[in-house]
C-alpha cells in the first residue's frame, strides 16, 4: 500500500443501487490470489458483450473514465458475499475512492484494509455529484483523507466518517500488521521500562 495523499480527480458514475460484490467482480475471477489484471474484469458482466467486446455505453468504457480515481456508486454499495477481490478490482482499474450514501459493512471493512477509501455522503450531496457528472464528465472533486473532506467544484467541503485506526493505516500506507510492526521500537521501550511480570500458578 502507498500512503494516501490528497488528490483531485474526475468521477465515474455507476449509480445503481445495491451493487453487490458479484457484480463488482464475478465469482469466476476469484480463483486468483494475484491482484494483477483484476481491474480488467471490474463489472465484467455489465462492461462486456458475451464475445468480450466492450459495451460502448457502459461508464467505465467511455473515454472520460480514463484516469478517473473516484467511483460514484449507488446506495448500499458492495452488498452480498464477502470477497477481498472487490476492492482489488476497483483499485486495479485505478480507483482510490468510492462514494456512496451507504456501504455494506463487509465490503467497507475489506476496502479499508486494502487502502480503498469508502466515502459515505448524504443523499443531497450524492444527487449533486451525480447531476454534475451527468452534465459535465470533466467535473472534478478533491479528496483529503487527513481532513476527512471532499471538496465539490463550488467550493463546498463535505465531511465523511471513517474509523480512526483505519484512517491512520491508510494515511501511512500500511495494513493492520504493518501498523503494529512500525511500533516495534516503542513496544520494546515500554516493555523494557516495566519490570517483568511473574506469573504464578496455584495447584490443588
Residue pairs with C-beta under 8 A, 6 or more apart in sequence:
1 114
1 115
1 170
1 173
1 174
1 175
1 178
2 115
2 173
3 171
3 172
3 173
4 96
4 115
4 117
4 145
4 170
4 171
4 173
6 142
6 143
6 144
6 145
6 146
7 69
7 96
7 142
7 143
8 140
8 141
8 142
8 143
9 67
9 68
9 69
9 70
9 96
9 140
9 141
9 143
10 64
10 67
10 68
10 69
10 70
10 137
10 138
10 139
10 140
11 68
11 70
11 71
11 72
11 99
11 129
11 133
11 139
11 140
11 141
12 59
12 60
12 64
12 65
12 68
12 70
12 71
12 72
12 95
12 133
13 59
13 71
13 72
13 129
13 130
13 133
13 134
14 43
14 59
14 60
14 71
14 72
14 73
14 74
15 72
15 73
15 74
15 130
16 73
16 74
17 74
17 75
17 76
18 74
18 75
18 76
18 79
19 73
19 74
19 76
19 77
19 78
19 79
20 78
20 79
20 80
20 81
21 78
21 79
21 80
21 81
21 82
21 83
21 85
21 86
21 107
22 80
22 81
23 43
23 45
23 46
23 80
24 42
24 43
24 78
24 86
24 89
24 90
25 38
25 41
25 42
25 44
25 83
25 85
25 86
25 88
25 89
26 41
26 44
26 45
29 38
29 41
29 44
29 85
29 89
30 83
30 85
32 38
32 85
35 88
35 91
35 92
36 92
37 92
38 85
38 88
38 89
38 92
39 89
39 90
39 91
39 92
39 93
39 94
40 92
41 89
42 60
42 89
42 90
42 92
42 93
43 58
43 60
46 55
46 58
47 54
47 55
47 58
47 60
47 61
48 54
48 55
49 55
54 61
55 61
56 62
59 65
60 93
62 137
64 137
64 138
67 94
68 94
68 95
69 94
69 95
69 96
69 97
70 95
70 96
70 97
70 98
70 99
70 141
70 143
71 90
71 95
71 97
71 98
71 99
72 98
72 99
72 100
72 126
72 129
72 130
72 133
73 98
73 99
73 100
74 100
74 101
75 100
75 101
75 102
76 100
76 102
76 103
76 104
77 98
77 100
77 102
77 103
77 104
77 107
77 118
78 86
78 103
78 104
78 106
78 107
78 108
78 111
78 118
79 104
79 107
80 104
82 106
82 107
82 110
83 110
84 110
84 113
84 114
86 107
86 110
86 111
87 107
87 110
87 111
87 114
87 116
88 114
90 98
90 111
90 116
91 114
91 115
91 116
95 116
96 116
96 117
96 143
97 116
97 117
97 118
97 119
97 143
98 111
98 116
98 117
98 118
98 119
99 119
99 120
99 121
99 126
99 129
99 150
100 118
100 119
100 120
100 121
100 126
101 120
101 121
101 122
101 123
101 126
102 120
103 111
103 118
103 120
107 118
108 118
111 117
111 118
112 118
112 162
112 163
112 166
112 169
112 170
113 166
113 169
113 175
113 176
114 175
115 170
115 173
117 143
117 145
117 162
117 170
118 162
119 143
119 150
119 160
120 160
120 161
121 129
121 150
121 158
121 160
122 158
125 152
125 158
128 152
129 139
129 141
129 152
132 139
132 152
132 153
133 139
139 153
140 153
141 150
141 151
141 152
141 153
142 150
142 151
143 150
144 150
144 151
145 162
145 167
145 170
145 171
146 171
147 157
148 159
148 160
148 161
148 162
148 167
149 157
149 158
149 159
149 160
150 157
150 158
150 160
151 157
151 158
152 158
165 176
165 179
168 179
169 175
169 176
169 178
169 179
172 178
172 179
172 182
174 181
174 182
